[in-house]
Amino acid sequence: MILNERIEHKGNAFPSKVIDFKKDVDTLYFHSENGVILQMTVLRDSMLRFRFTTDAKFEPDFSYAIAKEAVKGYNKLEITEDIEKYIVTTSKLICYISKEDLRTRIYDAIDETLISEDELGFHWEESYELGGNIVKMTKSSPTGESFYGLGDKPEHTNLKGKRFQNWATDSYAFGRNTDPIYKAIPFYTAIQNKKAYGVFFDNSFRSHFDFCSERRNVTSFWAEGGEMNYYFIYGPKMQDVVASYTNLTGAPELPPLWALGYHQCKWSYYPESNVKEITQKFRDLQIPCDAIYLDIDYMEGFRCFTWSKEYFPEPKRMVKELADDGFKTVVIIDPGIKIDMEYDVFREGLEKDYFCRRADGPYMKGKVWPGECYFPDFTKPEVREWWATLFQGLIEDIGVKGVWNDMNEPAVMDVPGKSFPDDVRHDYDGNPCSHRKAHNIYGMQMAKATYKGLKKYNYPLRPFVITRSAYSGTQRYTSTWLGDNVATWEHLWIANVQAQRMAMSGFSFVGSDIGGFAQQPNGELYARWIQLGIFHPFCRTHSSGDHGDQEPWTFGQEITDVVRKFIEIRYQLLPYLYTSFYKYIEEGIPMLKSLVLFDQEDAQTHHRTDEFLAGEHILACPIGEPNAKGRRMYIPRGNWYNYWNHEMVEGGREMWVDADIDSMPVFVKEGAIIPKYPIQQYVGEKNIDQLTLDVYYKSGKEESSVYEDANDGYDYTKGRFSLRHFTVNGKEDKLTIKQHKSGTFITEYETFKINLIGLPFQIKTVRVDNEDINLDDVKVGHRVLEITKNFNQLEVLA
């Protein structure tokens, strides 16, 4: 169904006059003459929920997206009315609800400027074929408004003038502008007049978003069933909008530190001798790597939770030997369970009636890699519990450390639409429904069940799960990658914008198949992709075995050296990345920031796609063309140091940056402290006996943090972590670094190597905690200090 939004509005119905109003604590009910009810809930001063029903009664309030821990509460709630409208006021928002037709207008409570206004507002169209309604919302959009988000759309970061749909779809070798693809994340952020707000349309049916495509000054969203149920989130900073949405839908727990290392994957590494050959070459060539992946060929006839007796006759021994060499083994698990009465997983699922059924009773049957399969109904709690138990063999017995959920859109090879037919039935946690409602959350619930299994059997260590398909909130359970991309320069660009978009959609633990899954890159493209990939939270090369090899050493010595160099940088930056992950969890701050997220008040950032911030302080911009010796890029406002030569540049402008094949444009914000570990071949190879701090001088103040813990396990939840807050304060003849440490975790190191970058004077005096110390004890080099003890305040003076 396509929304008809033309002037005649044929087939659409609208709310009529309000005849009754009721209030229940934080929830308001507005009843109209024709049975429409608007339920408006004030969740926070900056967050309102709007929920409509056309049947004078609401269905049970259930959502897979909303986190149980979501913060609620407000400082102010006043309700008044006049002849035309109800007025709901919080400390941050003023909302008008029209008595004529329930249309709303929302204002900033501080300066009373208009933020959002319904155009047609809520309306609906009855679906006689399927039952229920197509529910619709249209809002006015002022000239100059920009839109961002919606998950993994392979499109320009600014969505203005585009139309999209959310329907999780297996999209092998998708291209730029392909829609829909793997994920369904119905959340966007809008910016107008330098103020940001967000809309989360929590409806798991196939949904659509039109950002001023059909009508120039109208944006709309609609779904082919379910309720009009959306959350309005105000900033006014875009980062605050994304953080509030992330809190609403949930953040993950910390991953094990090794999950932030470099990973190597292929369809497929087999037999065991091939796996060992690959891992040994990483060690021989001194290219750091933490994880090796096994695709579907490790199984016996592609039966999930089995091992091929021919290819991997002793998996427990192999996994242990890989672990002894620093490699964690990650295996793939798909949802399709082969129809085979000799296969215990199938037999148990059949006996317990855990598989999805068609509307008239037979099981949903479809062809995937094993052949004809049945599919678990992951929307049923008992099925998720059963699925979790199936991981005992892989995790507890064999020693596998991570699981990769693929094909979970769900993808089916031999049916129209390449997924389940609409009539397939689901439990939906006690809210029975068809696949029309459950499709977009199927992969999410599989990932949740997988996460529960790994958490149970890997305990006391942390689980590591990857998913291809996702709905809002899936980030609570898993990381993700961006699907079956292609080894082209266009896809390098796509990977960059997709990762940024996922981060601004609340899902930071994301990466692409480095080098491209389909086809094979040349060495230059692979090197440029690695340079981008080391700044993505999830860093994995993955390729199809049909198109040749794609290991770091595949493309000759020159490229091997470049790849090694950048993977080593990744390992040096692990404490920086881990700290960024901590802030993502604690504060909802995206680990990747598009320039618009970094500085929305600079209109130049609203249409930039290539440049992004990794963490709080590192600015990166990949080289996206062959034979390039550099590129033009936009440097955001402020002063930035070139990572390679330490030259300072003033931002707020576009400029040329040199970057031959062994380099890429990387800058560091002035005043930043970048923590670094020594290069390791894998996490845990070395004791960290000294922390390097790269301190970038600033005339003025800047703050940085370093979060550390045991790198795995759950002691950090009991306060056993180390959180160092640093404040840099620079003057013409003096630089002061203050440190405040919290948490009870004792780091392995007691010394610091401090690189002072951009310091405008020669060091003559060093003062630690207000005491001058002998320079010989500090090991002063050319703007380098090695401090042999901890400090609360360090001063270097001319």
DACORJO-V502691 format. One record per helix or strand. SS is the DSSP state (H for helix, E for strand). FROM is the first residue (numbers start at 1). LEN is the number of residues. If there is no record, write none. Layout:
SS&FROM&LEN / SS&FROM&LEN
This chain:
E&13&2 / E&18&7 / E&27&6 / E&37&8 / E&47&7 / E&73&1 / E&78&4 / E&85&5 / E&93&6 / E&104&5 / E&114&13 / E&133&8 / E&146&4 / E&163&4 / E&183&2 / E&187&6 / E&195&7 / E&207&5 / E&218&6 / E&228&7 / H&238&12 / H&257&4 / E&262&3 / E&267&1 / H&272&13 / E&291&4 / H&296&3 / E&300&1 / E&303&1 / H&315&10 / E&328&7 / E&336&3 / H&344&8 / E&355&1 / E&357&1 / E&363&1 / E&366&3 / E&371&6 / H&381&9 / H&392&7 / E&402&5 / H&416&3 / E&425&2 / E&433&2 / H&435&24 / E&465&3 / E&470&2 / H&474&3 / E&479&3 / E&486&1 / H&489&15 / E&510&2 / E&513&2 / E&518&1 / H&523&11 / E&539&3 / E&544&1 / H&545&3 / H&557&16 / H&574&14 / E&592&3 / H&595&4 / H&603&5 / E&611&4 / E&618&4 / E&630&6 / E&639&4 / E&648&3 / E&653&6 / E&665&5 / E&673&4 / E&690&7 / E&699&10 / H&715&4 / E&722&10 / E&734&9 / E&751&7 / E&765&4 / E&771&2 / H&775&4 / E&780&1 / E&784&4 / E&793&5
